Amino acid sequence: MKVTEIAFSCYAVTDLTRARAFYEGVLGLKVGMLNEGDYGKWAEYEIGAHTLSIGCAPNWKPSPDGCTVALEVADFDDAIAELRAAGVKFRMEPMPTPVCRMAMIFDPDGNSLCIHQRNSSNH
């Protein structure tokens, strides 16, 4: 087997309308596809060459300890200020590393998201 790319990353949510308000209103993502089928409700966001999805499905529950998506931002300080102004709860306060600056936040269902900006020497 040869894996060629990540097709999508997906977070379980309990209320798609509330989750969309966060992902679109607070994070500024643009919905690419909405789907409601036999297995649940989904929204997909195209971010560069990748897709982040949120969805509601039976027996699939949100968790802060599952996979975490890191969202690369153009201006880390502005992003953190916007998140604080929106009352977003932080799991991990902003911190520098040798290659980036990052912070961890919670979405309305308690899933963890990373807000990330590579250091200019690592682009």
C-alpha positions in Angstrom: 0.0 0.0 0.0 1.2 3.5 -0.8 -0.6 6.4 0.8 -0.6 9.4 -1.5 -2.4 12.1 0.5 -4.8 12.8 3.4 -8.3 12.6 1.8 -9.9 14.5 4.7 -9.9 14.9 8.5 -13.3 14.8 10.3 -14.5 15.9 13.7 -17.7 14.4 15.3 -20.1 17.1 16.4 -23.5 16.9 18.2 -25.2 19.9 16.6 -24.2 20.7 13.0 -25.9 24.1 13.0 -24.0 25.2 16.1 -20.7 23.7 14.9 -21.1 25.4 11.5 -21.6 28.7 13.3 -18.2 28.1 15.0 -16.2 26.8 12.0 -17.6 29.3 9.6 -18.3 32.3 11.8 -15.4 32.2 14.3 -12.8 30.3 12.2 -13.8 31.9 8.9 -13.9 28.7 6.9 -16.1 28.5 3.7 -18.3 25.5 3.4 -17.7 23.5 0.2 -20.3 20.8 0.5 -23.2 19.9 2.8 -24.5 16.4 2.9 -27.4 14.7 4.7 -27.7 11.0 4.2 -28.6 7.7 5.8 -25.4 7.8 7.9 -25.5 11.3 9.2 -25.1 15.0 8.4 -21.8 16.5 7.2 -20.2 19.8 6.2 -16.9 19.9 4.4 -14.4 22.8 4.2 -11.8 23.0 1.5 -8.5 24.4 3.0 -5.8 24.5 0.3 -5.4 21.0 -1.1 -7.1 19.4 2.0 -10.6 18.9 3.4 -11.7 19.4 7.0 -15.1 17.8 7.7 -17.5 18.0 10.6 -20.4 15.6 11.0 -23.1 14.0 13.1 -23.5 10.3 13.0 -24.9 7.6 15.2 -22.4 6.2 17.8 -19.7 8.8 16.8 -19.0 11.1 19.7 -16.8 14.3 20.0 -13.6 13.9 22.0 -10.8 16.3 23.0 -8.3 13.4 22.8 -8.8 12.2 19.3 -7.1 13.4 16.2 -6.2 17.1 16.1 -6.1 19.3 13.0 -3.6 22.1 12.9 -4.9 25.2 11.1 -2.1 27.3 9.6 -2.9 31.0 10.0 -1.4 34.0 8.2 -1.1 36.1 11.4 -0.9 34.2 14.7 -1.3 37.2 17.0 -4.4 38.4 15.1 -5.9 34.9 15.1 -5.4 34.5 18.9 -6.9 38.0 19.5 -10.0 37.1 17.4 -10.4 33.8 19.2 -10.2 35.5 22.6 -12.7 38.2 21.5 -15.1 35.4 20.4 -14.8 33.8 23.8 -13.2 30.6 22.5 -11.9 28.3 25.3 -8.2 27.5 25.1 -6.9 24.0 25.9 -3.3 25.1 25.6 -2.2 28.8 25.7 -0.1 30.1 22.8 3.4 28.9 23.0 6.6 29.1 20.8 8.4 26.0 19.6 11.7 25.8 17.6 9.7 25.6 14.4 6.3 27.4 15.0 3.9 29.1 17.3 0.8 27.2 18.3 -2.2 27.1 20.6 -4.9 24.6 21.2 -8.6 25.5 21.3 -11.9 23.7 21.8 -14.8 23.8 19.4 -18.3 23.9 20.9 -18.3 20.1 21.3 -15.0 19.9 23.1 -12.9 18.7 20.1 -9.3 20.1 20.1 -8.0 22.2 17.2 -4.5 23.6 16.9 -4.0 27.2 15.7 -0.6 27.2 14.1 2.0 29.4 12.3 5.3 28.2 11.1 8.3 30.3 11.8 9.3 32.3 8.7 12.5 30.2 8.3 10.4 27.0 8.1 8.0 28.0 5.2 
